[in-house]
Amino acid sequence: MHDRSVVRGIVRHPSMRYMAILLLGVAALLTLLLVCRTFWFLFHSVTNVPYADQWYMLEEIQRVREGHSRWTYLWSPYWGQRILLPRLVFLVSAKYLHFSMWPFILINVASQISMVAVLFAVVRRVLHPYRIAFWASVIAIVHLLLSSLQMEIFIEAIGIQYTVGYASAVASICVMGTAFDRKVASERRFWIAALLGVMSTTCFAIGLLVWPILIFEVWFSGAWRRRHLVTLTALTVVLIAAYVPGYTRPEMGMGALGIIRHPISALSIVALILGGSVSLYSRPIGIVAGSVGLVTACGVLIHVRRNRGASLAETSLAMVCCFLLASALSIAVGRISPEWLAGTSGQPLPSRYLAPTFVFWAALFPLLLSYWHSGRSGRIGGAAASVIVLMLTFGTWNWQWRMPAEWAGIFQSFDAIGSGFVVAVSDQAFMSRLFPVEDLRERLVNYMREQHLSIFAEPRSTWMGRNMGSIALRSNERKCFATMPPAISLDGTSSTLRVFGTLTVDEKPVDERLDVLITDSQGTVIGLARTIPAQRGGNRATDFFGYARNAERNALSTLRLIIVFADKAWCVAQVL
């Protein structure tokens, strides 16, 4: 009691309180700046050109539509996951939305923001008496869950597997906690939580771990009835029984037996994952940070288990931490082997693995702050968590500032490379960055062209062979200048060219993606390119990249670069 009054006295001292409010205000503004920068680059890097797993999803859709595959493929394993829900979204996208990328990006963003909102609601119930701690937790949650360091899951279509999967799992656990709260208890909430759990399970294998956690959460609430546990147990048995037959996982990770045989290595991998972005800086420091998270989370679980006075909100956050701990362990089982620990260079973790780490700390941090008045162990845990959260957030400021532009540059370059699909050329050297298997890629490109999917649903897909006058409305007075090295022939002749260079408009670099039409002397379009503004950096000109075809009948000096702006105005670029 004495310790609690002393701490409250310090917080209530005017100078300390004003300083805390000032620091929180600065942290909030910096967080808002980073979040706005992340989303600005995210929405300026959207491309309809398929990338990585999206090609395999399209192949599955083609096989079903052509009668070569049954609908049972929806439940078949894919890299150790049964991604029923993401596959359904891909099917809908191909049938009604031209397999475009925008719906996936919006789902990713909406899922992540919904998880922020759910954690807000729970943390508010946990830290309501302590406003400084509450707002510190709010800032940390926003900063972690919307961090640009996990932009990979925002920008890729297959990212819905992770964003929807984790958001559904966290929401399921948190909603189940409210289902037995005397103030808002509702049978409907129980079934909503169960439905969210099913959604998580149909996104990835880790979703199966939600069910034992829900069972424990319901049992611990003390307000359950027999039908609740029976229902959850039955759902658990049914889903596991449906998951196991025919299930295969990639030959990666330690496996269950490897975890048992090498527990120290397994714990090191789990700690490495929980270290998150700190592990990207240094494996040893990341393992230390993750170990702190592992130890404090176990302490919280023990405290909640022993303390029957713990609120259901505290229990929900503890169960979220438990789920993310199990998630990290499952990654060690099925994804990462001890060889990762022996690496001396390169990135030890794919950035998509930062998503569960950030959710873990977003849930653990407010819990530990709520135990600040519980004695020395509570203050030590809260202080340690505060240091690590500070490292994960503002300690990685430089990375978070740089990463959105780098991811945008990558996907804008993919968008420019996709011009080759419209031009109908194959350039393995560059197109392998989108998908390495050339034969399958070309077959799927032809399928997209036939079905008007992806890039072939865009206006530029109809421009080849047309006269410039039928594409753009009018010329303008802008001064466009381009520098272009000699075009590279893809097949040893001058007929198929890889075209690249830099561009300025009115002697300034271009800050938007513009189409660059390559025409012959008659104004007929024989090639397409696009600008890549995110890669400009501090350069005074903007890069462009694309392809031209059937240019052997035209001297290269007669080729023209015509820049098309958003308002359909155009200008002829003078090649310097």
Phi, psi and omega in degrees: 000320179298316180299318182296318180292323178297313180298316179297322179297320179295314182296325184279350177298128187307314183295319179292322181292317178296321178296318179297318179295320179297315180296320178295321178297316178296316179298320180295318180295318179294321177296315179299320179298315180294319180295316179297320179296319179300311183287330177298311179290326179300311184281350174262007180239005181295130177227143177277356179291124181298152180220136173052241188298340181297331176294318179294323177298320179292322178298318178298318179296318179298316181296321179293314182295330181267005175081014180268356182214151178266166180292348178295347179299336182302331183256003181287150181293143176223107183052045176081005180236152170252096190264061181301308184296312177301322179296322177297321178295320177296320178298313179298318180298317181291328184277321189243341188237018175060024178058035182278163187273334185307314180301322180293317178299316181295322177295316179300311182294315181297320180296316181292318179294324178296324178292323175301314182296319180296315179294324174306310185298320181287316181297325179299324179285333181278319188248022183304320182288343187243091189293320181299313179296322180297311182291329174297320178292320179300314180298318180296319180297313179298315183297318183286311187286337179250022181294140178290347180292342176251028183297341179303318182282341176282322194266341181264144181298320182291351178299340178299335177301320184271314183295312179291320182298310181288320179298319179294319180295312181297316179296321179300314181294317183289320179293323178298326177296323179284340182296339182243011173283128186299331183285324184232021183304138182202133176296328179298322180296326177300315182287328175296317178298318179296318179297318178297323176297320177297318178301316179297318181295329180273008174255321179201164185295331181298337179300337176297333182289346179297324191291312175298330178290320177296320179299314180295319181297317180295316180298320184287337181297330179079355182251011185280162171243166186302324183295332180293310180293323179296317180297312181295320179295319179295316178298320178299313181296316182297314183292320177295318179297326178283332183282323191290313185300126178074008183285136175226148176236155180299153178282068181222170176073183184272336186076163182298319180292324178296324177297318181291319183286328184232068185296326181294316177297321179296315179295325178295319179293317178300316179295322178299319179292316180292339176289341175056230184294339174295325178293333177291331178280315182204125178300311181300316180294321178298320179295321177296313180299316178296324178295321176299316178297319180296313182293313182294323178295318177297321177298319178297316180298320178294318180298314180295321181294321183277330186268098180292348179274358180295140181287161177295330177295317176298317179299319180298314178297320178296321178291326174298315177300319179298318178298317181288329172298314178297324178297315178298321178294322180294328176295322176295324180291315191245359186230314189245131180258166179300339178300333177299325182290334182277349182297144180248353180212167178083174183279121183286340183224134169299145186295338180292339178283354175284338183303306179295329179297313181295322177294320179303309182288329178295329177274323184286321185303307179296328177297314181292325176296325180292339180263011183302327182268011184269011181116187185298318182297323178295319180291322179296314178297317179297319180294316180296316179296321180298319179296315182291318177298322176297321177294319182289336183259272186285341176290341178250027183306314183300317178295315183295329178287324186275325190297319181302317179294323180292316177296320178297320178298320179297311185283333172291326175292324174299320179298320179290319177298326179299343175303330179296331177295320179291319180289344180069053173234161176239122181232087187301327182301323181255322183289342176294341176291332177278315180198123191282338185276103190296313183299313180294321179298315181294322179295318180288329175297318177297322178294318177298321180295318181293322185264001182057050180255158172056234183296337182278003171262359179272156179303324184295343180292346182254006189274334184300132177083355180269160176279145184304325183296339180269359182254307181258157187276316187202161173273162177229181186265010181290150179258112182251127179233140180228145168247129186220113173297167178305130180298145183262127178281135182275338185234019178086356176241182180265008187281327182236119190237144167262120187246133180205163180168202179232160187218142170228150176235122185056040177064022178232151176293157181268130181254017177221160178281120180241149174276135176245110181268133178255118184238161173273187183293341180269359181085012179274133182286121178239004179192161181224148175213169176219151177282157180233075188294331183292340180271003185293317184062234179262011181289157182270002179219160182253136179288150168224157185208142178181198186219154173227150184225153179057045181262005186290337181274001182234130175298139183302331181291343180268352178292142180240144174256120182243122183267125180253126182264173185298330181272015178071007171282157183217159174217150178272125181279132174275120182276120182272000000 
